[in-house]
């Protein structure tokens, strides 16, 4: 058998690779039965040579597409010079990276980490210490308000303030100091704030929660509440930043400037894990040497990759592309008028197709899409999430739509 590139490959290789992963790997994921071996732009090929369009983008980590040449070039060139120093020493890439990142998000300082969960943990520590240092909250009394349906990561502290019982079952006891309120309800935030509240941690759109878009004006109103009550507005933009929703940050849609921005995913261009917390000099200035750190955070390889990832976003105007194609994609999806579809929602190229409960879960539809050459993934049982790389074009959107129409009954 030959692959799409003409290489000889073993028949049914994907099946054997899946068997190996299932035998030797912990079963903490339920992936679709496809083994991706190669990627380029919006396209991927499996181990048996079949071609698919990637409509998940590694949960928005691949906004710039698979193996973008400029980002790969930065990775290769930097790997020949220096890959890691730890923060025991300065390195020549980190300073320029932090300057460019701060310029991109309009902040004064950034603290680099590796994964999104690490960045969220960093933000939690930051706002707590700010509360003790500047707001005068008594020691060990700081409170952070979060929202139902949130997904901020998988660490013990983070799952402790999840409203999804599966994320918590068997992992307690959990860290105290968090209050959960309904998502999209500004008045609930106002009522939940106490003199000990130091931060409001919120996703501008809840991606893992089912592509939940809050009511118009919600971000602006909650930011005003936070300002009035001297509470830090902390935006988790790990999945929504870097053009995914059609703007630089999702908060930009309501002209909201967060006090703290949590970033990850596409900051590494789908090539290397890079995350960061960005804030003012007052807020991130609470840290002293020894308070916080990471061996790999801000390493030269990560910094070089992230600088290239930011350049691609700007030079290829990927946010503008999402702003143009996202509404078209959603409009065409809504026009399908399938009896199994309850709603199409989203912003930019972060789109959720909600399957009615009486039609069964979303996963069989994702499996049918896979057979048509589209890789999408269900979330929260009933939602098919579409989030293709932002390098996609209208012709390719139309290619996807033609196959979605075949899968969704009309």
ZIDA-V941413 format. One record per pair of residues at least 6 apart in sequence whose ideal C-beta (glycine too) atoms are under 6 Angstrom apart, sorted by the first residue. I is the first residue (numbers start at 1). J is the second residue. Records with the same first field share a line. If there is no record, write none. Layout:
I=J ; J
//
This chain:
1=9 ; 11
3=9 ; 49
4=45 ; 49 ; 51
9=49
13=47 ; 48
14=35 ; 46 ; 47 ; 48
17=35 ; 47
32=370
34=46
35=46 ; 47
36=44 ; 46
37=45 ; 47
38=45
39=66 ; 67
40=66 ; 67
41=65 ; 391
42=53 ; 54 ; 388 ; 389 ; 392
44=52 ; 54
45=51
52=373 ; 375
53=374
54=375
55=374 ; 375 ; 376 ; 386 ; 388
56=377 ; 387
57=387 ; 389
60=239 ; 244 ; 265 ; 266 ; 387
61=265 ; 266 ; 270
62=270 ; 389
63=242 ; 243 ; 244 ; 266 ; 390
64=269 ; 312
65=389 ; 391
68=312
70=308 ; 312
71=269 ; 271 ; 308 ; 309
74=304 ; 305 ; 308
75=271 ; 305
78=301 ; 304
82=300
83=301
84=299
85=91
86=295
87=293
91=300
93=300 ; 303 ; 304
94=298 ; 303
97=303 ; 306 ; 307
98=110
100=307 ; 310
101=110
102=110
104=310
105=261 ; 278
107=278 ; 279
108=280 ; 281
109=281 ; 284
110=276 ; 278
111=122 ; 277 ; 284
112=276 ; 297 ; 298
113=119 ; 122 ; 275 ; 294 ; 297
114=273 ; 275 ; 296 ; 297
115=273 ; 275
116=153 ; 238 ; 264 ; 275
117=153 ; 154 ; 155
119=262 ; 264 ; 275 ; 277
120=152 ; 153 ; 158 ; 262
121=155
122=277
123=234 ; 260 ; 262 ; 277
127=198 ; 199 ; 232
128=142
129=286
130=283 ; 286
131=137 ; 142 ; 198
133=286
137=196
141=196
142=177 ; 198
143=177 ; 179 ; 196 ; 197
144=178 ; 199 ; 201
145=179 ; 181 ; 192 ; 200
146=161 ; 178 ; 180 ; 201
147=183 ; 202
148=163 ; 180 ; 182 ; 183
149=183 ; 206 ; 209
151=208 ; 209
152=158 ; 236
157=175
159=167 ; 168 ; 171
160=174 ; 175
161=178
163=180
179=192
181=188 ; 189 ; 192
182=188
184=214 ; 215 ; 218
186=218 ; 221 ; 222
189=222 ; 225
190=225
193=229
197=231
199=232 ; 234
200=226 ; 231 ; 233
201=234
203=236
204=219 ; 240 ; 250 ; 251
205=213 ; 240 ; 250
206=212
207=239
208=379
210=352 ; 379 ; 380 ; 383
211=345 ; 346 ; 352 ; 385
213=345 ; 347
219=251 ; 254 ; 256
220=254 ; 256
223=233 ; 256
226=233
232=259 ; 260
233=258 ; 259
234=260
235=251 ; 258 ; 261
236=262
237=249 ; 261 ; 263
238=262 ; 264 ; 265
239=265
240=250
241=249 ; 263
242=266 ; 313
243=313 ; 318 ; 319 ; 322 ; 390
244=348 ; 350
245=347 ; 348 ; 350
246=322 ; 323 ; 326 ; 348
247=253 ; 319
248=319
251=258
260=279
261=278
262=277
263=276
264=275
267=274 ; 306
268=274 ; 305
269=305 ; 309
271=305
272=302 ; 305
274=302 ; 306
318=390
321=390
322=348 ; 349 ; 390
325=397
326=348 ; 349
329=397
330=344 ; 351
332=401
333=344
334=344
336=405 ; 408
338=408 ; 409 ; 410
340=355 ; 356 ; 359 ; 409
341=353
342=354 ; 356
343=354
344=353
345=352
346=352
350=387
351=386
352=383 ; 385
353=384
354=382 ; 383
355=362 ; 382
361=381
362=378 ; 382 ; 383 ; 384
363=378
365=384 ; 407
366=376 ; 377 ; 378 ; 384
368=407
369=376 ; 407
372=403
374=400 ; 403
376=384 ; 386
379=385
//
